[in-house]
Amino acid sequence: MGHHHHHEHSGTSLISAARTALVAADERWTEMRADVFAVLVARERPASAYDIAEGVSARRGKRVAANSVYRILDLFVRTNLARRVESANAYIANTHPGCRHDCIFLICDICGQVTHLDDDRLTGALIDAARAARFADVRPLVEIRGRCATCASAATSDIAVQQ
């Protein structure tokens, strides 16, 4: 196995790749789905369905219910266009929507930034262990909490200033 390599998309390239992946999954790329994805892509941090509904409402000029956004986000997760950060009950766009694998999230407890890692060796070991325990339909969910490099550096700087 080993590390997983793929092309990371951003901006209009990401939206185009997501549209292509959704259509390839025999789903329609509607205006509402496009708006939800655009708002999700524009977010720098994982966003809740309510945050996304507010963004879509502003974009459309009319109120959009969070329930509608949840259904679309569920579709996006199912079709690999977005990932759900379970511990934050929030979503992030998958920057490589045509690629299927299990993700590892590093979540900063200070700023909320989420870094996505791919390491098929680690997730493969988890899958193998679960299958050895006779657990079926295994999909690892790995979230590691700590401090991102920026926040850890800021904390180190604060300690140095205090001394």
Backbone bond lengths (Angstrom), bond angles and torsions (degrees), N, CA, C in turn:
res aa  C-N    CA-C-N  psi(-1)  N-CA   C-N-CA  omega(-1)  CA-C   N-CA-C  phi
1 M - - - 1.446 - - 1.518 110.05 -
2 G 1.300 121.95 -107.53 1.454 123.00 -179.09 1.507 112.30 101.56
3 H 1.328 114.01 -170.97 1.461 118.62 -179.95 1.514 110.09 -69.57
4 H 1.309 115.03 148.32 1.448 122.64 -176.81 1.526 108.62 -98.28
5 H 1.310 118.33 129.41 1.460 121.87 -179.01 1.524 109.71 -115.25
6 H 1.315 116.09 138.19 1.455 122.10 -180.00 1.514 109.22 -160.57
7 H 1.312 115.82 170.23 1.455 121.33 179.29 1.524 109.32 -86.11
8 E 1.322 116.57 124.28 1.461 122.30 176.74 1.524 108.26 -86.94
9 H 1.318 117.22 128.07 1.451 122.70 177.25 1.517 109.85 -100.28
10 S 1.333 116.31 159.84 1.460 121.35 172.33 1.524 108.36 -151.15
11 G 1.316 116.30 162.96 1.461 122.27 176.52 1.515 113.82 54.06
12 T 1.336 116.23 -134.34 1.462 120.82 -176.62 1.526 111.81 -66.31
13 S 1.330 116.74 -29.44 1.464 120.39 176.38 1.527 110.85 -63.26
14 L 1.332 116.46 -40.25 1.467 121.04 178.72 1.524 110.44 -67.14
15 I 1.314 116.80 -43.52 1.468 119.98 179.82 1.525 110.02 -63.00
16 S 1.319 117.32 -41.86 1.471 121.57 178.03 1.531 111.11 -63.58
17 A 1.338 117.12 -43.96 1.474 121.13 178.87 1.524 110.69 -64.25
18 A 1.320 116.98 -37.78 1.470 120.80 178.80 1.524 110.53 -66.37
19 R 1.328 116.62 -44.08 1.468 120.49 178.23 1.524 109.70 -59.04
20 T 1.323 116.79 -46.67 1.468 121.64 -179.90 1.529 110.96 -60.50
21 A 1.328 117.11 -44.66 1.475 121.14 -179.74 1.531 111.59 -65.72
22 L 1.329 117.37 -39.36 1.472 119.98 -179.29 1.523 110.51 -67.83
23 V 1.321 117.19 -43.34 1.465 120.95 178.31 1.534 110.07 -64.39
24 A 1.333 117.10 -38.67 1.467 120.97 177.68 1.528 111.56 -64.16
25 A 1.334 116.66 -24.50 1.468 121.56 177.64 1.535 111.02 -88.26
26 D 1.346 116.32 14.22 1.471 123.00 -179.92 1.525 113.08 61.62
27 E 1.320 115.73 36.19 1.468 121.85 174.91 1.524 107.37 -117.66
28 R 1.327 115.73 156.74 1.463 120.30 179.51 1.528 110.57 -90.31
29 W 1.322 116.01 145.12 1.465 123.24 174.43 1.529 106.18 -98.39
30 T 1.326 116.49 91.55 1.461 121.65 -177.60 1.528 110.49 -87.71
31 E 1.315 116.09 169.05 1.469 120.23 177.06 1.525 110.82 -60.94
32 M 1.328 116.42 -41.57 1.468 119.95 -179.64 1.532 110.27 -64.39
33 R 1.312 117.66 -44.32 1.465 121.09 177.96 1.522 110.39 -63.32
34 A 1.315 117.07 -39.93 1.465 121.15 177.80 1.526 110.16 -62.66
35 D 1.333 117.38 -42.10 1.462 120.94 179.42 1.528 111.61 -65.11
36 V 1.330 116.82 -43.63 1.471 120.72 178.73 1.519 109.42 -61.52
37 F 1.329 117.07 -45.11 1.462 119.50 -178.86 1.527 110.80 -65.79
38 A 1.328 117.95 -41.47 1.464 121.20 179.38 1.527 111.44 -60.71
39 V 1.325 116.95 -41.86 1.468 120.52 178.32 1.527 109.79 -66.55
40 L 1.317 117.21 -41.71 1.464 121.17 178.87 1.530 110.74 -61.91
41 V 1.318 117.51 -43.97 1.464 122.31 -179.36 1.529 110.99 -64.12
42 A 1.325 116.63 -35.34 1.467 121.19 -177.25 1.526 113.09 -71.91
43 R 1.320 117.16 -16.60 1.463 121.02 -178.39 1.523 110.63 -78.94
44 E 1.323 116.21 135.97 1.467 120.39 177.93 1.525 111.91 -84.49
45 R 1.303 116.42 -19.71 1.467 121.96 -178.04 1.531 108.36 -124.88
46 P 1.324 117.66 162.54 1.465 119.21 174.76 1.528 109.84 -55.99
47 A 1.319 115.96 141.99 1.458 121.66 -176.04 1.524 110.46 -122.60
48 S 1.318 115.53 143.85 1.465 120.52 175.42 1.524 108.79 -78.46
49 A 1.312 116.52 165.00 1.463 120.90 176.98 1.528 110.04 -61.31
50 Y 1.325 117.04 -34.38 1.463 120.65 178.88 1.528 110.74 -67.00
51 D 1.329 117.70 -41.84 1.470 121.01 176.53 1.526 110.50 -61.42
52 I 1.308 115.62 -42.88 1.467 120.27 -179.10 1.531 109.79 -67.80
53 A 1.331 117.49 -40.55 1.473 121.06 177.81 1.527 110.57 -60.00
54 E 1.330 117.42 -40.03 1.474 120.67 177.05 1.521 110.59 -62.74
55 G 1.333 116.38 -44.25 1.460 120.35 179.05 1.516 112.65 -63.86
56 V 1.322 116.76 -41.81 1.466 120.80 178.89 1.529 109.54 -68.12
57 S 1.329 117.25 -39.05 1.470 120.82 177.46 1.520 110.41 -59.76
58 A 1.314 117.06 -45.17 1.472 121.19 178.81 1.530 110.22 -63.71
59 R 1.307 116.51 -40.61 1.463 121.90 -178.75 1.528 111.32 -65.33
60 R 1.340 116.38 -39.08 1.458 121.76 -175.79 1.530 113.34 -91.26
61 G 1.331 115.73 -15.51 1.461 118.94 -178.98 1.511 113.84 76.24
62 K 1.306 117.22 17.27 1.470 122.44 176.11 1.512 108.62 -152.97
63 R 1.331 115.41 154.08 1.458 121.27 -175.95 1.528 111.15 -65.34
64 V 1.318 114.96 133.37 1.465 122.42 175.88 1.522 106.90 -118.21
65 A 1.325 116.70 128.41 1.459 121.46 -177.29 1.526 111.38 -73.29
66 A 1.317 114.97 141.67 1.466 120.38 177.95 1.526 111.10 -60.04
67 N 1.343 118.23 -32.16 1.472 120.81 179.13 1.520 111.80 -59.80
68 S 1.336 116.60 -39.52 1.469 120.32 177.17 1.518 110.34 -64.47
69 V 1.322 116.44 -40.81 1.465 121.53 179.90 1.525 109.90 -66.58
70 Y 1.337 117.79 -41.54 1.477 120.59 177.70 1.518 110.89 -56.55
71 R 1.331 117.41 -45.41 1.475 120.16 -179.23 1.526 110.78 -60.80
72 I 1.321 116.54 -41.93 1.465 120.49 179.91 1.528 110.17 -68.41
73 L 1.327 116.86 -41.57 1.475 119.70 177.95 1.525 111.02 -62.89
74 D 1.326 117.74 -38.99 1.474 120.97 176.34 1.529 109.83 -60.20
75 L 1.325 116.55 -42.47 1.471 120.80 176.82 1.528 109.95 -63.00
76 F 1.319 117.18 -44.42 1.466 120.72 -179.76 1.530 111.48 -62.34
77 V 1.315 117.63 -39.51 1.467 120.39 178.05 1.529 109.64 -67.28
78 R 1.328 116.25 -44.93 1.468 121.39 -179.14 1.533 111.43 -61.71
79 T 1.333 117.37 -33.78 1.462 121.18 -177.47 1.534 112.26 -100.47
80 N 1.322 116.99 10.43 1.466 123.50 172.46 1.534 114.25 71.44
81 L 1.334 117.24 25.18 1.461 120.74 176.15 1.521 111.21 -90.05
82 A 1.318 115.64 -21.12 1.467 120.93 -179.29 1.518 108.66 -142.95
83 R 1.310 115.09 161.55 1.465 122.21 176.91 1.518 107.80 -122.70
84 R 1.307 115.94 143.64 1.458 121.15 176.62 1.524 108.18 -98.47
85 V 1.326 115.84 125.69 1.459 121.71 174.11 1.528 104.65 -90.85
86 E 1.324 115.03 99.49 1.463 121.45 -170.74 1.525 113.21 -57.60
87 S 1.320 117.24 -47.31 1.461 119.98 -174.19 1.521 112.57 -66.99
88 A 1.328 117.50 -19.50 1.460 121.42 179.72 1.531 111.83 -105.55
89 N 1.338 117.19 -2.81 1.463 122.34 -174.70 1.538 109.19 47.32
90 A 1.325 115.41 50.42 1.450 121.30 -175.59 1.528 109.36 -141.84
91 Y 1.320 115.34 170.71 1.457 121.74 -174.04 1.522 110.58 -128.74
92 I 1.337 114.92 150.19 1.459 121.45 172.10 1.527 107.72 -134.01
93 A 1.307 115.31 150.57 1.462 119.77 177.47 1.524 108.63 -71.02
94 N 1.309 115.89 141.31 1.460 121.62 174.26 1.524 106.74 -83.79
95 T 1.313 117.45 117.65 1.468 121.15 -175.53 1.528 113.46 -78.13
96 H 1.313 116.47 0.92 1.469 120.64 175.16 1.526 108.28 -140.36
97 P 1.350 116.00 70.65 1.463 121.05 -170.83 1.522 116.36 -62.71
98 G 1.297 119.85 -22.41 1.464 120.28 -179.99 1.514 113.44 -84.69
99 C 1.299 118.02 -0.01 1.457 122.78 -172.53 1.530 110.25 -109.32
100 R 1.317 116.68 128.50 1.469 120.97 -179.34 1.525 110.52 -106.88
101 H 1.302 115.90 124.82 1.459 122.44 174.03 1.514 107.97 -170.84
102 D 1.306 116.51 171.73 1.458 121.72 178.81 1.520 109.11 -92.19
103 C 1.323 116.02 138.08 1.456 121.43 -174.44 1.521 111.78 -104.17
104 I 1.309 113.36 156.46 1.460 122.30 172.98 1.528 105.22 -119.03
105 F 1.333 116.61 128.20 1.454 120.69 179.16 1.518 110.18 -109.49
106 L 1.329 116.14 131.54 1.454 123.20 171.48 1.524 105.36 -103.00
107 I 1.337 117.11 118.92 1.462 122.03 -173.21 1.521 109.32 -115.24
108 C 1.336 115.96 123.43 1.462 120.91 179.34 1.525 109.63 -80.02
109 D 1.330 115.76 124.41 1.462 120.83 178.85 1.523 112.68 -72.42
110 I 1.325 117.48 -16.25 1.464 120.98 -177.74 1.531 111.07 -90.30
111 C 1.321 117.22 -58.39 1.472 120.45 -173.71 1.528 113.67 -101.21
112 G 1.315 118.38 -13.01 1.462 121.08 179.42 1.515 114.71 85.83
113 Q 1.323 117.61 -0.14 1.466 121.21 179.28 1.525 109.92 -60.65
114 V 1.324 116.12 140.01 1.459 121.47 177.43 1.523 108.70 -117.42
115 T 1.320 115.66 126.40 1.448 121.87 175.19 1.519 107.42 -107.90
116 H 1.308 115.53 131.71 1.459 122.25 -177.85 1.521 108.98 -99.93
117 L 1.318 116.34 126.59 1.462 121.73 176.23 1.516 109.46 -117.62
118 D 1.304 115.56 151.02 1.455 121.69 171.58 1.519 107.18 -118.94
119 D 1.301 117.06 122.45 1.452 120.90 173.57 1.520 107.15 -145.50
120 D 1.336 114.62 92.85 1.456 120.24 -176.35 1.527 112.57 -63.63
121 R 1.350 117.52 -23.01 1.474 119.44 177.12 1.523 109.74 -64.91
122 L 1.332 116.28 -46.47 1.462 120.50 -178.65 1.527 111.20 -67.93
123 T 1.324 116.96 -51.88 1.466 118.23 -178.93 1.524 110.97 -66.71
124 G 1.329 117.24 -32.47 1.467 120.17 176.19 1.516 111.48 -64.30
125 A 1.327 117.12 -39.41 1.469 120.81 177.46 1.519 110.50 -64.35
126 L 1.325 117.25 -38.58 1.467 120.48 177.83 1.533 111.17 -65.71
127 I 1.327 115.71 -41.84 1.466 120.27 178.01 1.526 110.07 -63.13
128 D 1.330 116.89 -45.95 1.467 120.84 179.21 1.530 111.59 -59.80
129 A 1.333 117.03 -42.94 1.468 120.95 179.63 1.523 110.91 -64.43
130 A 1.317 116.94 -41.74 1.468 120.04 179.64 1.523 110.93 -66.69
131 R 1.314 116.70 -41.81 1.470 119.91 179.05 1.523 111.16 -66.52
132 A 1.338 117.07 -35.86 1.470 120.75 176.59 1.527 110.40 -63.48
133 A 1.334 116.27 -28.67 1.470 121.03 176.97 1.535 110.35 -86.90
134 R 1.344 116.72 11.23 1.455 124.60 177.59 1.521 112.41 64.67
135 F 1.331 115.49 37.87 1.448 122.01 177.13 1.522 107.30 -100.30
136 A 1.333 117.48 128.03 1.469 121.81 -174.96 1.536 111.46 -100.14
137 D 1.322 115.69 163.88 1.466 123.09 177.52 1.519 111.86 50.56
138 V 1.307 115.68 54.57 1.465 122.54 -175.77 1.528 110.48 -81.08
139 R 1.305 115.63 130.31 1.464 122.70 172.71 1.519 107.36 -138.20
140 P 1.318 117.71 100.45 1.462 119.87 -176.88 1.523 112.58 -62.72
141 L 1.299 114.12 143.59 1.451 122.32 173.47 1.515 106.11 -127.17
142 V 1.335 116.06 109.76 1.460 120.15 -176.12 1.521 108.24 -119.15
143 E 1.331 115.34 119.40 1.458 121.63 176.58 1.520 107.56 -128.04
144 I 1.313 115.26 124.35 1.462 120.98 -179.66 1.516 107.82 -115.33
145 R 1.335 115.93 125.04 1.465 121.06 -178.23 1.520 109.58 -101.43
146 G 1.312 116.07 145.02 1.457 122.25 179.23 1.508 109.22 177.40
147 R 1.331 116.78 -145.04 1.464 122.04 177.98 1.518 109.43 -120.74
148 C 1.336 115.55 134.88 1.460 119.86 175.32 1.530 108.55 -69.48
149 A 1.306 116.63 168.11 1.469 121.30 -177.61 1.526 111.58 -58.56
150 T 1.324 117.54 -40.72 1.468 120.94 -178.88 1.523 111.06 -64.22
151 C 1.332 116.99 -47.77 1.470 120.36 -178.73 1.524 111.37 -69.78
152 A 1.324 117.41 -36.69 1.470 120.27 177.99 1.525 109.32 -65.49
153 S 1.321 116.99 -40.02 1.460 121.55 178.59 1.524 110.81 -65.75
154 A 1.324 116.55 -41.65 1.470 120.95 178.81 1.519 110.41 -64.07
155 A 1.335 117.18 -40.33 1.461 120.83 179.07 1.527 110.62 -65.32
156 T 1.335 117.20 -39.18 1.463 121.67 178.04 1.536 109.89 -65.35
157 S 1.349 116.09 -41.16 1.464 120.71 178.17 1.519 111.12 -63.62
158 D 1.343 116.94 -40.70 1.471 121.33 179.55 1.523 110.89 -63.05
159 I 1.332 116.80 -39.92 1.473 120.72 179.77 1.527 109.50 -66.48
160 A 1.341 117.22 -42.09 1.456 121.23 -179.94 1.534 111.15 -63.07
161 V 1.340 117.51 -38.83 1.454 121.90 179.56 1.524 110.38 -67.03
162 Q 1.331 117.12 -38.35 1.456 122.05 -179.05 1.522 111.96 -67.94
163 Q 1.328 116.80 -26.92 1.468 119.75 -176.90 1.449 109.16 -82.37
